[in-house]
Amino acid sequence: MRNRIFLLWLFCASFLSGQVANGNESSFDSSLRHEASTLLTEWMDAFLSYQCTNSHPALDGGILCPACARIHGRIGDAVLPLMYLADKTGDNKYLLGAKRLMAWMENIHRPDGSWMNDVHVSDWNGTTVFASIALYEALHHHGHLLDDSTRNHWKQQLVEAGDFMMNNPFIYSRNREGMRNMNVNYSASATYALYAIGEFCNRPEFKKEAQEIADGLKHYFTENDYFLYGEGPNIWSKTPNGCRPIDLLYNVEESLPNMAYYAVMADDTELLSLVEHSMDTHLEFMLPDGAWDNSWGTRSFKWTYWGGRTSDGFMGGYYLLASRHPAYAEAIRRNIKLLKEATHEGLLYGGMHYRASGIPPCIHHTFGHAKALTAFLELPPLGIEPSRKLPRDAAYGTKYFPDIHTWLLSQGPWRATFTGYDAEYKVKGTHPMGGALSMLWHSQAGAIFAATMNRYQLIEAPNMQSNTRKYLMGGTPRIEMVANGVAYSNLDDLDADIKYHAGNESHSFTVNTHLVDINQKTPPQGEVPITIYYTFSGQGIDISVNDCHDSAYLMLPIIASPEEEVQITPQAVFIKKERGVLGLQCESGRIEVAPTDADGRIFNPVPGFSFVPLRIIPNDADKNIKVNLFFR
């Protein structure tokens, strides 16, 4: 049924857009699918090498994670890529692996029809919605590979999962009256899961519930740019800066794709239009190298530069609508290239510098994004010749997004993100605020600054990796001072003022902020106001602070792999990149390097970069700081 509806809709969309080349697979499509299929096979071959063979059912068929030294409860999501490869290649190892995997999942299957997120680590079972989507798609596309007993058992588990979702409106409904907010990715994904199971298993009440949830979700798009909101506790009112709780990665890698699938299946054109607007907005935040810039989102503590630590990936949902939005296919191509760069020995590492910094890969990234690659490969080729441009390729100056009080800057080879986004998550310090330069990227140098949590915390311990190195600090540029062992900076300031000015050949930001700790408390001596000036020009980027407080300094954690050569003097820093040299010249003040590990770096697990922690100390006389960043 889903294929029939999709193909009918695809025909109409293709006729209107004129993008389909007579239904034939284009050279672009062929190349993209080959890259995706090759990477998927590499991942799943490595994945199966970690599958346990043991006579005890608590272990047999499970996948041991090399980073976490345990079996993740969501490994059942890999049933889809394994069944896809079994069908595509005819190799029985994938089918056997899928059956043994689902047999192990009985260890976390509960009487209420749900699957736990983890064994004896977390009893959270809301992720049942994602497990059921993977199982549904595996059965829908590849159930013919199974014997009757296995197929019927899996189908019965789908029905039980649907009953669980129906019986738990606290997790999945958007009728939040009288209830605290549950993150929106669960209800957004339940639309597709319930509708699909209802269609597949002839349960009309599931489809009806999906439609009711979808109707509620239509009120969760912001009025200016159609961001989907609800990834945080306060959904009832806007912040002082006019913001709602939004996380880019949970939106693009789970909520929007799953709502797109639902909208096409249910012929919900109103929701589909909202989703398309939202997908367009979110694509503005993809960097030219295929990375997702989630340097500001409420749940950016699970950001990995190429995507999300435990979310699924955006490929299927975006490709579903690519006939009308050819840039979506280009985004998939670039992201796959980045995923390949982060893959070593068949596993996807949780950031670009994990391997170089001696940090093992959590296998969650591999099976989660294998699911997304498979979702894309399951869709019929569109035969499109995509737009070879993404929004952030263009040197457009600046774009302001009022719903998140954030600016994107694009000048020459530089891309930057300035954020005063003040919607907080359930705990403090999950993302930078206070006029932070949360992302700086260069077309030749790559990422130069990338925001981290203001203080690294295992907010979702089963889904994050502990720091295993001696030193750890935040990777966001900031003004900082330490008093009585407590760090105060602009990054947690809820009362910052950001002004933007466009010159003839330059762009300037003036940030009037205050130094506060992670709980927005001022230092013992009282309020410390600070003004930071940023100017982008053809000569690079100037950052300056006048009359800096006595014990404060400018912290610039410049990204540099341990494999890159770095030269440092009190007045200059040079980092040799593959395509040139990134330089920092200190015109006022002097450069010091904070303590580092033996490789001369500090590594932060989110978003997975190593950096050189530079402190720019103000001049003794005038307390001024001025530095210039450039690339030669």
Backbone hydrogen bonds, N-H to C=O, Kabsch-Sander energy under -0.5 kcal/mol:
donor,donor_aa,acceptor,acceptor_aa,energy
5,I,1,M,-2.6
6,F,2,R,-2.9
7,L,3,N,-2.8
8,L,4,R,-2.0
9,W,5,I,-2.6
10,L,6,F,-3.1
11,F,7,L,-2.2
12,C,8,L,-1.9
13,A,9,W,-3.0
14,S,10,L,-2.8
15,F,11,F,-2.3
16,L,12,C,-2.0
17,S,13,A,-2.3
18,G,14,S,-2.4
21,A,383,G,-1.0
22,N,20,V,-1.5
24,N,21,A,-2.1
30,S,26,S,-2.7
31,S,27,S,-2.4
32,L,28,F,-3.0
33,R,29,D,-2.8
34,H,30,S,-2.0
35,E,31,S,-2.4
36,A,32,L,-2.5
37,S,33,R,-2.8
38,T,34,H,-2.5
39,L,35,E,-2.2
40,L,36,A,-2.6
41,T,37,S,-2.4
42,E,38,T,-2.1
43,W,39,L,-2.6
44,M,40,L,-2.7
45,D,41,T,-2.3
46,A,42,E,-1.8
47,F,43,W,-2.8
48,L,44,M,-2.3
49,S,45,D,-1.0
50,Y,46,A,-0.6
50,Y,47,F,-1.5
51,Q,48,L,-1.6
52,C,62,G,-3.4
54,N,52,C,-0.6
59,L,56,H,-1.9
60,D,56,H,-2.6
61,G,52,C,-2.6
62,G,59,L,-2.2
64,L,50,Y,-2.2
64,L,62,G,-0.6
65,C,70,R,-2.7
67,A,361,P,-0.5
69,A,65,C,-1.9
72,H,63,I,-0.6
72,H,70,R,-0.6
73,G,117,N,-0.9
75,I,72,H,-1.4
76,G,73,G,-0.6
77,D,74,R,-2.1
78,A,75,I,-2.2
79,V,76,G,-2.0
80,L,77,D,-1.1
82,L,78,A,-2.1
83,M,79,V,-2.2
84,Y,80,L,-2.5
85,L,81,P,-2.3
86,A,82,L,-2.1
87,D,83,M,-2.1
88,K,84,Y,-2.7
89,T,85,L,-2.9
90,G,85,L,-0.5
90,G,86,A,-1.5
91,D,85,L,-0.5
92,N,90,G,-0.6
94,Y,91,D,-1.3
95,L,91,D,-0.8
96,L,92,N,-2.9
97,G,93,K,-2.2
98,A,94,Y,-2.3
99,K,95,L,-2.3
100,R,96,L,-2.5
101,L,97,G,-2.1
102,M,98,A,-2.3
103,A,99,K,-1.7
104,W,100,R,-2.0
105,M,101,L,-1.6
106,E,103,A,-1.2
107,N,104,W,-2.5
108,I,105,M,-1.4
109,H,106,E,-0.7
110,R,114,S,-2.9
113,G,110,R,-2.2
116,M,108,I,-2.3
117,N,124,W,-2.8
118,D,122,S,-1.4
119,V,71,I,-0.5
120,H,118,D,-0.7
128,T,125,N,-1.6
129,V,126,G,-1.6
130,F,127,T,-0.9
131,A,127,T,-1.9
132,S,128,T,-2.6
133,I,129,V,-1.4
134,A,130,F,-2.0
135,L,131,A,-2.3
136,Y,132,S,-2.8
137,E,133,I,-2.5
138,A,134,A,-2.2
139,L,135,L,-2.4
140,H,136,Y,-3.3
141,H,137,E,-2.3
142,H,138,A,-2.1
143,G,139,L,-1.9
145,L,142,H,-2.1
146,L,143,G,-1.7
151,R,147,D,-2.7
152,N,148,D,-2.7
153,H,149,S,-1.9
154,W,150,T,-2.6
155,K,151,R,-2.3
156,Q,152,N,-2.2
157,Q,153,H,-1.9
158,L,154,W,-1.6
159,V,155,K,-1.9
160,E,156,Q,-2.3
161,A,157,Q,-2.2
162,G,158,L,-2.4
163,D,159,V,-2.4
164,F,160,E,-2.2
165,M,161,A,-2.3
166,M,162,G,-2.3
167,N,163,D,-2.0
168,N,165,M,-0.9
171,I,168,N,-1.3
172,Y,168,N,-1.8
173,S,169,P,-1.9
176,R,174,R,-1.6
179,M,176,R,-2.9
181,N,233,P,-0.5
184,V,230,G,-0.8
186,Y,183,N,-1.5
187,S,183,N,-0.6
188,A,184,V,-2.6
189,S,185,N,-1.6
190,A,186,Y,-1.7
191,T,187,S,-1.1
192,Y,188,A,-0.6
193,A,189,S,-2.3
194,L,190,A,-2.6
195,Y,191,T,-1.7
196,A,192,Y,-2.8
197,I,193,A,-2.5
198,G,194,L,-2.6
199,E,195,Y,-2.2
200,F,196,A,-2.8
201,C,197,I,-3.0
202,N,198,G,-0.5
203,R,198,G,-2.2
206,F,203,R,-1.5
207,K,203,R,-1.1
208,K,204,P,-2.2
209,E,205,E,-2.0
210,A,206,F,-2.3
211,Q,207,K,-2.1
212,E,208,K,-1.9
213,I,209,E,-2.5
214,A,210,A,-2.4
215,D,211,Q,-2.1
216,G,212,E,-1.7
217,L,213,I,-1.9
218,K,214,A,-1.1
219,H,216,G,-1.4
220,Y,217,L,-2.4
222,T,227,F,-2.6
226,Y,222,T,-1.2
229,Y,220,Y,-2.6
230,G,245,P,-3.3
231,E,245,P,-1.9
232,G,230,G,-1.3
235,I,233,P,-1.1
239,T,243,C,-1.8
242,G,239,T,-2.3
244,R,403,D,-0.8
246,I,244,R,-0.7
251,N,247,D,-1.6
252,V,248,L,-2.7
253,E,249,L,-2.6
254,E,250,Y,-0.9
255,S,250,Y,-2.3
256,L,251,N,-2.9
258,N,254,E,-2.2
259,M,255,S,-2.3
260,A,256,L,-2.3
261,Y,257,P,-2.3
262,Y,258,N,-2.2
263,A,259,M,-3.0
264,V,260,A,-2.1
265,M,261,Y,-2.3
266,A,262,Y,-3.2
267,D,263,A,-0.6
268,D,263,A,-2.2
269,T,267,D,-1.3
272,L,268,D,-2.3
273,S,269,T,-2.0
274,L,270,E,-1.7
275,V,271,L,-2.7
276,E,272,L,-2.4
277,H,273,S,-2.2
278,S,274,L,-2.3
279,M,275,V,-3.0
280,D,276,E,-2.2
281,T,277,H,-2.0
282,H,278,S,-2.7
283,L,279,M,-2.0
284,E,280,D,-0.8
284,E,281,T,-1.1
285,F,282,H,-1.8
286,M,283,L,-1.8
287,L,285,F,-0.5
287,L,291,A,-2.8
290,G,287,L,-2.5
292,W,305,Y,-2.0
293,D,285,F,-2.5
293,D,291,A,-0.6
294,N,292,W,-1.6
298,T,246,I,-2.2
300,S,297,G,-1.6
302,K,299,R,-1.8
303,W,300,S,-1.8
304,T,307,G,-2.8
306,W,304,T,-2.3
309,R,302,K,-2.4
312,D,253,E,-0.7
313,G,253,E,-0.7
318,Y,314,F,-2.3
319,Y,315,M,-2.4
320,L,316,G,-1.9
321,L,317,G,-0.6
321,L,318,Y,-0.8
322,A,319,Y,-1.4
324,R,321,L,-1.1
325,H,321,L,-0.8
328,Y,325,H,-2.4
329,A,325,H,-0.5
329,A,326,P,-0.7
330,E,326,P,-1.3
331,A,327,A,-2.2
332,I,328,Y,-1.8
333,R,329,A,-2.1
334,R,330,E,-2.3
335,N,331,A,-2.3
336,I,332,I,-2.4
337,K,333,R,-1.8
338,L,334,R,-1.8
339,L,335,N,-2.6
340,K,336,I,-2.3
341,E,337,K,-1.6
342,A,338,L,-1.5
343,T,340,K,-1.3
344,H,347,L,-2.3
347,L,344,H,-2.0
349,Y,342,A,-2.7
349,Y,347,L,-0.6
353,H,608,G,-2.6
354,Y,351,G,-0.7
357,S,353,H,-1.6
358,G,355,R,-1.7
359,I,354,Y,-2.9
365,H,362,C,-1.1
366,T,362,C,-0.5
367,F,363,I,-2.0
368,G,364,H,-2.2
369,H,365,H,-2.0
370,A,366,T,-1.7
371,K,367,F,-1.3
372,A,312,D,-0.7
372,A,368,G,-1.0
373,L,369,H,-2.4
374,T,370,A,-2.2
375,A,371,K,-2.1
376,F,372,A,-1.7
377,L,373,L,-2.3
378,E,374,T,-2.2
379,L,375,A,-0.6
379,L,376,F,-1.1
385,E,19,Q,-0.5
393,D,390,L,-2.0
394,A,390,L,-0.6
394,A,391,P,-0.8
396,Y,394,A,-1.6
397,G,410,S,-2.6
398,T,396,Y,-0.8
399,K,408,L,-2.3
401,F,406,T,-2.8
404,I,401,F,-1.6
405,H,401,F,-0.6
406,T,401,F,-1.4
407,W,418,F,-2.8
408,L,399,K,-2.8
409,L,416,A,-2.9
410,S,397,G,-3.6
411,Q,414,W,-1.7
414,W,411,Q,-2.6
415,R,441,W,-2.6
416,A,409,L,-2.3
417,T,439,M,-2.1
418,F,407,W,-2.3
419,T,436,A,-2.2
420,G,405,H,-2.5
424,E,422,D,-0.7
425,Y,427,V,-0.6
430,T,427,V,-0.5
433,M,491,L,-2.0
434,G,493,D,-0.9
435,G,419,T,-1.0
436,A,419,T,-1.3
436,A,433,M,-0.6
438,S,417,T,-1.4
438,S,436,A,-1.4
439,M,417,T,-1.1
440,L,449,F,-2.3
441,W,415,R,-2.8
442,H,446,G,-2.1
443,S,413,P,-1.6
446,G,442,H,-2.8
448,I,440,L,-3.3
449,F,440,L,-1.6
450,A,475,G,-0.7
451,A,438,S,-2.5
454,N,429,G,-1.5
455,R,429,G,-1.0
459,I,457,Q,-1.9
461,A,458,L,-0.8
463,N,460,E,-2.1
464,M,461,A,-1.3
478,R,555,M,-2.0
480,E,553,Y,-2.6
481,M,488,Y,-2.2
483,A,486,V,-2.5
486,V,483,A,-1.9
488,Y,481,M,-3.1
489,S,516,V,-2.7
490,N,479,I,-1.0
493,D,490,N,-1.5
497,D,512,N,-2.8
499,K,510,T,-2.5
501,H,508,S,-2.7
503,G,501,H,-0.6
503,G,506,S,-2.6
507,H,536,F,-1.9
508,S,501,H,-3.0
509,F,534,Y,-2.6
510,T,499,K,-2.7
511,V,509,F,-0.5
511,V,532,I,-2.9
512,N,497,D,-2.9
512,N,510,T,-0.6
513,T,511,V,-0.7
513,T,530,I,-3.3
515,L,528,V,-1.8
516,V,489,S,-2.7
516,V,514,H,-0.6
517,D,521,K,-2.2
520,Q,517,D,-2.2
526,G,523,P,-2.1
530,I,513,T,-2.7
532,I,511,V,-2.5
533,Y,544,S,-2.7
534,Y,509,F,-2.7
535,T,542,D,-2.3
536,F,507,H,-3.1
537,S,540,G,-2.7
540,G,537,S,-1.6
541,I,629,L,-2.3
542,D,535,T,-2.7
543,I,627,V,-2.4
544,S,533,Y,-2.3
545,V,625,I,-2.3
546,N,531,T,-0.6
547,D,622,D,-0.7
548,C,623,K,-3.3
552,A,549,H,-1.6
553,Y,480,E,-2.1
554,L,616,I,-2.2
555,M,478,R,-3.6
555,M,553,Y,-0.6
556,L,554,L,-0.6
556,L,614,L,-3.0
558,I,556,L,-1.4
558,I,612,V,-1.7
559,I,448,I,-2.8
560,A,610,S,-2.0
564,E,561,S,-2.2
567,Q,574,F,-2.7
569,T,572,A,-3.0
573,V,584,L,-2.1
574,F,567,Q,-2.6
575,I,582,L,-2.8
576,K,565,E,-2.6
576,K,574,F,-0.5
577,K,575,I,-0.7
577,K,580,G,-2.9
580,G,577,K,-0.9
582,L,575,I,-2.7
583,G,581,V,-0.5
583,G,630,F,-3.0
584,L,573,V,-2.4
585,Q,628,N,-2.6
586,C,571,Q,-3.2
587,E,585,Q,-0.8
587,E,626,K,-2.1
588,S,626,K,-1.9
590,R,617,I,-2.0
591,I,570,P,-2.6
592,E,615,R,-2.7
594,A,592,E,-0.5
594,A,613,P,-2.6
597,D,601,R,-2.3
600,G,597,D,-2.4
602,I,611,F,-2.3
604,N,609,F,-2.2
608,G,604,N,-1.1
609,F,604,N,-0.6
611,F,602,I,-2.3
612,V,558,I,-2.8
614,L,556,L,-1.8
614,L,612,V,-1.2
615,R,592,E,-3.4
616,I,554,L,-3.2
616,I,614,L,-0.5
617,I,590,R,-2.8
617,I,615,R,-0.8
619,N,624,N,-1.7
623,K,619,N,-1.2
625,I,545,V,-2.6
626,K,588,S,-2.0
627,V,543,I,-2.6
628,N,585,Q,-2.4
629,L,541,I,-3.0
630,F,583,G,-2.4
632,R,581,V,-2.6
